[in-house]
Amino acid sequence: MKVIRAIYLSNRLFAAIGIIVASALLGYAIGGLESFARALLYLLLSLAIIDILLLFRVKKGVTASRFAPEKFSNGDQNPMRIFIQNMYQFKAKLMVIDEVPDQFQMRKASFDIEIPAAGSKAINYELRPVKRGEYHFGKTNVFVKSPLGLISRRFQFGESTMVPVYPSYIQMRKYELLAISNQLTLQGVKKIRRLGHNQEFEQIKEYVPGDDFRTINWKATARRDQLMVNNYQDERSQQVYCLIDKSRVMQMPFEGLSLLDYAINATLALSNIIIKKGDRAGMITFQHKVSTVLPASKRNKQMQLIQESLYNQKTLYKEADYSRLFVTVKRKLTQRSLLILFTNFESMAALERQLPYFSNLAKNHVLVVVFFENTELKDLLESRPKSVKDIYYKTIAEKYDHEKRLIVKELRKHGIYSVLTPPQDLTVNTINKYLELKSRGLV
């Protein structure tokens, strides 16, 4: 039964059968074709038996192994690899079908390849998940054809395996490497000109042209008989909390990812930069109630705790309760901190309901409200209307765009910093705002 289940008929065999049937039918009208059709049938049966013997005389004709990462990075292209080795003594044609998780909606992840006798080949492809969670892979199916190509033999390899999808650690590592090499400007992170200096002393060094003459250390200059200056560094160990709104307003999708997942990816990358800069990173998530409170820290395991906490964040599609957030912040955060709130507002009316809580938070902390541009409206705003219907749509789009600008002005009026950003630029713009506030001594 295993042999029978592994046999698959190819299109070439069906085409040959079709020719034989057509010849047999024409044999009723044309003499001699019936005998020709019978001879073709016997020849086809003989070739099919030879093909089966070629494919099944070797117990393990091919071997295949799938290599997947231990975890996927959400929103990024993740490499996959299938290594196949041909044990037959003839050049084999293979169709490889990988049973990828249902979340990818890939109806046919198949690859057609040829492998020489006793040769091997690797198949490389990429998968881009857009939701966090568990992704279950099935088996790897390999259909092998001999040079005759009449019959295919199916091989199955591997068992069902699960790969978890975490927030974008690839993005986090990219910005970490750029931060270490001071090349963040390559990704759009701005250099902020520092006015004055912070008061955390680092070292005494020799004066070089361009140093601030106000930092000259006259005692050290007298001892060394040359100009020496005090060198200062950014104040460290400040608390920075990312506040993530998980309510229904953060479920709007852009390029496959929800706003919540964009915020989670940005939080992971930003927290890593915060810790590398010597500050303490923490996190609070909320919707109708506060879900997670991770105290700010810069210990070695903090990034792992942040990543695990972000992986488990889910929404109940409730309305955000900012009163509970305010009470939690007031009770848990006794030190003045930088609060970066990831949320979204589509109208001034939505902001005005929450503005009293924002104002109270801004009294004791530095509050930055990060919300999103609706990039789907960009084409409408730039298009030229051709009908009354197009004029109506463009007017509505301009109204929504204008309200976003009004929200920025209203927040600024109440002493609250804001970042209005397209979802795809969220990480860069948030890091820019953090570095700007830090350079200005506000963190």
Secondary structure, DSSP 4 states (H G I P E B T S, - for coil): -HHHHTEEE-HHHHHHHHHHHHHHHHTTTSTTHHHHHHHHHHHHHHHHHHHHHHHHSSS--EEEEEE--SSEETTS-EEEEEEEEE-SSS-EEEEEEE---GGG--S--EEEEEE-TT-EEEEEEEE---S-EEEEE-PEEEEEE-SS-SEEEEEEE---EEEEEES-HHHHHHHHHHHHTT-GGGGTPPPPPPPS--SEEEEEEE--TTS-GGGB-HHHHHHHTS-EEEEEE-----EEEEEEE-SGGG--EETTEEHHHHHHHHHHHHHHHHHHTT-EEEEEEESSSEEEEEEEE-STTHHHHHHHHHHT-----PPP-HHHHHHHHHHH--S--EEEEE---SSHHHHHHHHHHHHHHHHHSEEEEEEE--GGGHHHHHSPP-SHHHHHHHHHHHHHHHHHHHHHHHHHHTT-EEEEE-GGGHHHHHHHHHHHHHHTT--
